[in-house]
Structures are given as C-alpha cells and as structure tokens.
Amino acid sequence: AVVSTQSTGNVAKQRDDITSRDTHFYYGYVFFRQTKGEQFKRGYFQKSFVLLTRKPYINLYSNIVQIIAPQFFESGKVAIEVAMHNFTCWEPIVPGKSYQVPLLGQVLSFHIPSVKDKTQNKPKEFPGHVLAPKPVVLRSIMEHDVYSTLRPLLPHIGILWELVLLSEPIVVFGPSPSATSSLVQTLVSLTAPLRYANDYRPYFTIHDSEFQEFTSKTHAPSRIILGVTNPYFNKALQHWPNVIILDSDPDKNLKILNPKEHSSSSLRGKPGFYTRYKPYLNKDKNVKKLLRNDRQRPAEVENIMLRRYLTELTHTLMIPLEQYISSLMPLQKQLNPFRQPPLLQQFQQDAFIASLNDSNLKINTDLKGLRGNWKELYRRFIKSPNFELWFQSKRTEANQRLELLHIQQLSEADMYSWKMDKHEVEIVDMLLWIRDRYDALQRLGTNPDIQDHLKNHIDTLLEVVPTDLQSTLKPAFNL
C-alpha cells in the first residue's frame, strides 16, 4: 500500500522537475504481514514495515519495500543495515539517467525520468559488465500497472478525467489498502503532464486527524481524493458527490449508479461508480480501442496506449491555453534596459473564451474529433486549483524569461554614451540597479558573458564618480 500524508499546507508545490522533492507531502510505502498462531492472543501476529520519503517514486519504492521487508522479518535489523550499506553504494539520482543497483542480493534496473525526456526510456544495461543475478527491470519508477488499475472504470475514463481536472472530491472504497492506493495514485495522474494541485490520501482511516473534517455534513466535501477500506465510511461519506466502490473481481466493469442508491441501506456497499456529474465532453470513440478484453496485448503495450490517450486528451485542453499565454507576453520592443522589465499581462477569462474557435479547438491530434462543450469546461477549469497552479508556474516562467532578456539588454547597452549627461545621483542609482540585476542573474542562472558585461558597466560608471565616493562604493561592487 502507498500512503500519502500531508505535512503542511493544502496544495502540492509545483516541482521544477520530476525528481525534485515535494515539501508538502510524505509518501509511505508499506509491507504488511499477518501470521496465524495459536500462541497469540488474537490468533495471529501482525507487523508492518514502512518506508517514508518525500519522493513519489511509487513503483520503485514499492519494489524496494517488497525486497527489504521479508528479510527484515526473518533477520531483523541486520537486513536494514545491509540495505543501508547497499544504498550508500548507489550513484546519486540524476534525472535522465539509467541505473542498475544492488539491493540485498538482488539487482534493480530503472530509469529516472526527466522533464526533457521525449519518450519513456527503458532501463539501460551497464556497459562492460552485468550485475548478477538477473535484474528486476522497472519500466516506470512512478506508477504501477495503470491499465489494470483502471480496467473496471475504462468505459468512464472521460468522466474521471474531467472530475480530476476540475478538482472534484472523489472517494474510493476498496477491498484492501493496496487496491485503494493504486487507484487513487492513478487518478491523480490522469491529467499528466498537468500536475494535480490538491490534497489526496491513497489510504485514509478513521484514525487520521482530518477524519471529522472529511466526514462532516455541515459543509461541502473538500477538494480531495480519498482511498478507504473501512465499511464505516460507506455511511460517513455517503454525502460525497463522487463515490467509487471497487468490486472484489478486478476485471469486472463498474456501472454508473445514482448516488441515492449509495445512501440506501439495502444497496450500501454495492460496487459501482456513484455520481451525478454530467461531462462537458462527449464520449470519445477512441476509448473503444482501450476496452479490448482479449488480453492479446502485453500489459506494457496497454499501459502505453492508455497513458498516450490521456496525455493527448490533456494536451488537447492545454494547447489553446498555451497559445493564449503566449499572446500575453510583452513585445521585445517594450523592453527598455533603463526601466523596470514588463511583466506578463493579466489572464482575462472572457478574452480567452472569446479567442476559442473551431480552428484552435480542432488540434492536430488523435482526439481532434472529440466534441462537447469545451468553453464551459474551460470556464470550470479556470476556477480550479489545478489551473491556478499551472498558471502560477507559467507566469513565473514567463516573468523570469522577460527578466533575463531585460538583463541581457542592459548588459549590451552603451553605458559610455549614457553616462555623458547624467548627474552623480543618477549614476549611483544606475550602479545600484546594475548590482541588483547582477544578483538577479545568479538566481535566474549564471551567464558568464552577461556577468562580464555588467562588471564592465560598473567599472565604466565608477570612473566618473568623485574619488572619495569611489572609495566608498568600490567595496560594495567588488564582484
């Protein structure tokens, strides 16, 4: 089972790349063992092995726990000591790099994804030698078998995608923590590469501190996705608008049912997808390609097809937004090296909606025939935390790009001509401004050429200030 516990705040911080830490969440990877025995008071002995980390490498850490936990139960702390020694021999995790690493007599082979990866890279063999025994190859460190997890809900994949996109509350009832964890983790990834901005708990229990908050009927459910197993939640969360109750048979499709049936005591707990949500987009014919049950395709192929479909769906939504954001960028001629750099213009919902037309909604993708009320979907999406997180990232990225262009212009300015008719106060102000821009360059990413030009500007300006002032200023501008 995978457990995600929020440590601070309600929104996961946007990460610069896939491997950076999320300061708002801890991820717990759990191996549970229960052994029968008459000598025990309850008739059995149970113990859990838990690995805590801030890294969302779900598949990688789940496999690590599967290797360490059984040996820990048999050998005790010595298994952990050996595992820690193995970890110290691993090379530092670097995005875009493939690894073969030892762990308690086994070998794990995996690839660390990077934001620059264009395709899913397969683990690479180490040149010159092969570690023994045969490596356990992880096709993805981030996720489990997505296709098998979503199989019972594939006919409703479009509705699920919209619910996650719009940050709607969802609760998943499952027969085991591993079942609920897998589905919740998969749900929050449906809109990838768009990041899910809300809280989510792959395995939530009555002992969690937010139990009263999430089960309260005095206010609308929070924007969160919960995974639960305790039957008590069938009654406590029956007011939630979107409820998924998994069947014990993972291959059995779930039907959409009226939430009123979930609140009925006679039907409570019946497997199904309880929701009143009316999707904005029509059911996509391409989904039929994902619903084949002949199992002739390898699991890896099914996962790739499903992930590609979901990625295309998200790209179809985001491309018009990306185009509109580009139109908010100030023109380069508006940049003046001697003034503050302009910022990205404000996002105007009405202006964006007005910019939508048949040409920019019919994106050149496999989903270009997908029809529906796109404009209303955009209106709902723009009000969601998912959009806010995405737009904050885009705005920061755009403003940093403008700031860097502005610094570059300043570095290329003719400072010798500029200083000719300037007063001493103006020159000192410019010195302070250049120093500020020099420091900003350290934050944006060092460029040696631009740095050298800025240093030359400082030397040029210091030459024209009085000698006594030079002695005061030079220590502050000793770059």
BELHUHU-V699299 format. One record per residue. N is the residue number from 1. OMEGA is omega in whole degrees, -180 to 180 (none if undefined). Layout:
# BELHUHU-V699299
((N & OMEGA) (N & OMEGA))
This chain:
# BELHUHU-V699299
((1 & 177) (2 & -178) (3 & 176) (4 & -179) (5 & -178) (6 & -180) (7 & 178) (8 & 174) (9 & -178) (10 & -175) (11 & 178) (12 & -177) (13 & 178) (14 & 180) (15 & -180) (16 & 177) (17 & -172) (18 & -172) (19 & -178) (20 & -175) (21 & 175) (22 & -174) (23 & -177) (24 & -174) (25 & 164) (26 & 176) (27 & 179) (28 & 180) (29 & -165) (30 & 171) (31 & -175) (32 & 178) (33 & 178) (34 & -177) (35 & 179) (36 & 178) (37 & -177) (38 & -178) (39 & -180) (40 & -175) (41 & -179) (42 & -180) (43 & 178) (44 & 179) (45 & -179) (46 & -178) (47 & 179) (48 & 173) (49 & -174) (50 & 174) (51 & -179) (52 & 179) (53 & 173) (54 & -178) (55 & -179) (56 & 179) (57 & -168) (58 & -176) (59 & -180) (60 & -177) (61 & 175) (62 & 178) (63 & 178) (64 & 179) (65 & 179) (66 & 180) (67 & -174) (68 & -171) (69 & -179) (70 & -180) (71 & 176) (72 & 179) (73 & -179) (74 & -171) (75 & -180) (76 & -173) (77 & -179) (78 & 178) (79 & 179) (80 & 179) (81 & 178) (82 & 179) (83 & 179) (84 & 176) (85 & 176) (86 & -178) (87 & -179) (88 & 179) (89 & 180) (90 & 174) (91 & 177) (92 & 180) (93 & -179) (94 & 179) (95 & 177) (96 & -177) (97 & 178) (98 & -173) (99 & 162) (100 & -172) (101 & 180) (102 & 174) (103 & 176) (104 & 176) (105 & 177) (106 & 180) (107 & 176) (108 & 178) (109 & -176) (110 & 179) (111 & 176) (112 & -177) (113 & 178) (114 & 177) (115 & -180) (116 & 178) (117 & 178) (118 & 179) (119 & 177) (120 & -179) (121 & 175) (122 & 178) (123 & -177) (124 & 176) (125 & 176) (126 & -180) (127 & 172) (128 & 179) (129 & 178) (130 & 179) (131 & 179) (132 & 1) (133 & -179) (134 & -175) (135 & 168) (136 & -173) (137 & 177) (138 & -179) (139 & 177) (140 & 176) (141 & -171) (142 & -170) (143 & 178) (144 & 177) (145 & -174) (146 & -177) (147 & -179) (148 & 180) (149 & -176) (150 & -175) (151 & -178) (152 & -175) (153 & -176) (154 & 177) (155 & -177) (156 & -174) (157 & 179) (158 & 178) (159 & 179) (160 & 179) (161 & 179) (162 & -179) (163 & 179) (164 & 180) (165 & -175) (166 & 177) (167 & 178) (168 & 178) (169 & 180) (170 & 173) (171 & -179) (172 & 173) (173 & -179) (174 & -180) (175 & -179) (176 & 176) (177 & -180) (178 & 179) (179 & -180) (180 & -179) (181 & -179) (182 & -178) (183 & -180) (184 & 179) (185 & 179) (186 & 179) (187 & -177) (188 & 179) (189 & -175) (190 & -176) (191 & 178) (192 & 11) (193 & 173) (194 & -177) (195 & 176) (196 & -169) (197 & -172) (198 & 177) (199 & 173) (200 & -177) (201 & -179) (202 & 177) (203 & -176) (204 & -178) (205 & 180) (206 & -179) (207 & 179) (208 & -175) (209 & -179) (210 & -177) (211 & -179) (212 & -179) (213 & -175) (214 & -179) (215 & -179) (216 & 178) (217 & -179) (218 & 177) (219 & -178) (220 & 178) (221 & 180) (222 & 175) (223 & -174) (224 & 173) (225 & -177) (226 & 170) (227 & -176) (228 & 176) (229 & -176) (230 & 180) (231 & 180) (232 & -178) (233 & 177) (234 & 178) (235 & -174) (236 & -177) (237 & -177) (238 & 179) (239 & 179) (240 & -173) (241 & -177) (242 & -175) (243 & 176) (244 & 176) (245 & -176) (246 & 176) (247 & 176) (248 & 175) (249 & -175) (250 & -179) (251 & -177) (252 & -180) (253 & 178) (254 & 179) (255 & 173) (256 & -177) (257 & 178) (258 & 179) (259 & 179) (260 & 179) (261 & 179) (262 & -180) (263 & 178) (264 & -177) (265 & -178) (266 & -177) (267 & -176) (268 & -179) (269 & 178) (270 & -180) (271 & 180) (272 & 178) (273 & -175) (274 & -180) (275 & 172) (276 & -174) (277 & 177) (278 & -176) (279 & 178) (280 & -179) (281 & 178) (282 & 178) (283 & -174) (284 & 179) (285 & -180) (286 & -179) (287 & -179) (288 & 180) (289 & -178) (290 & -171) (291 & 179) (292 & -177) (293 & -177) (294 & 177) (295 & 177) (296 & 179) (297 & 175) (298 & -179) (299 & -179) (300 & 179) (301 & 179) (302 & 179) (303 & -180) (304 & 180) (305 & -179) (306 & -180) (307 & 178) (308 & 179) (309 & -179) (310 & 178) (311 & 177) (312 & -180) (313 & 178) (314 & 178) (315 & 178) (316 & 178) (317 & -169) (318 & -176) (319 & 176) (320 & 178) (321 & 177) (322 & 180) (323 & 180) (324 & 178) (325 & 179) (326 & -180) (327 & 179) (328 & 180) (329 & 176) (330 & 177) (331 & -178) (332 & 180) (333 & 178) (334 & 179) (335 & 178) (336 & -175) (337 & -177) (338 & 177) (339 & 178) (340 & 179) (341 & 177) (342 & 179) (343 & 175) (344 & -180) (345 & -180) (346 & 176) (347 & 179) (348 & -176) (349 & -177) (350 & 179) (351 & 178) (352 & -180) (353 & 179) (354 & -179) (355 & -179) (356 & 176) (357 & -176) (358 & -175) (359 & -178) (360 & 172) (361 & 178) (362 & -178) (363 & -179) (364 & 178) (365 & 177) (366 & -175) (367 & -174) (368 & 178) (369 & -179) (370 & -177) (371 & 180) (372 & -179) (373 & -178) (374 & -176) (375 & 178) (376 & 177) (377 & 177) (378 & -180) (379 & 178) (380 & -177) (381 & -178) (382 & 179) (383 & -174) (384 & 175) (385 & 179) (386 & 177) (387 & -178) (388 & 179) (389 & 179) (390 & -177) (391 & 176) (392 & 179) (393 & 180) (394 & -180) (395 & 177) (396 & -180) (397 & -179) (398 & -179) (399 & 176) (400 & 177) (401 & 178) (402 & 180) (403 & 180) (404 & 177) (405 & -180) (406 & 178) (407 & 178) (408 & 177) (409 & 179) (410 & -179) (411 & -179) (412 & -177) (413 & 178) (414 & -176) (415 & 180) (416 & 179) (417 & -177) (418 & -172) (419 & -171) (420 & -174) (421 & -176) (422 & 177) (423 & -177) (424 & -180) (425 & 180) (426 & 180) (427 & 178) (428 & 177) (429 & 179) (430 & 176) (431 & 179) (432 & 180) (433 & 179) (434 & 177) (435 & 177) (436 & 180) (437 & 177) (438 & 178) (439 & 179) (440 & -180) (441 & 177) (442 & 180) (443 & -176) (444 & -177) (445 & -173) (446 & 173) (447 & -174) (448 & -179) (449 & 180) (450 & 178) (451 & -179) (452 & 179) (453 & 180) (454 & 177) (455 & 178) (456 & 177) (457 & -180) (458 & 178) (459 & -180) (460 & -178) (461 & 180) (462 & -179) (463 & -173) (464 & 177) (465 & -180) (466 & -176) (467 & -179) (468 & 179) (469 & 177) (470 & -179) (471 & 178) (472 & -174) (473 & -172) (474 & 178) (475 & -179) (476 & -178) (477 & 176) (478 & -174) (479 & none))
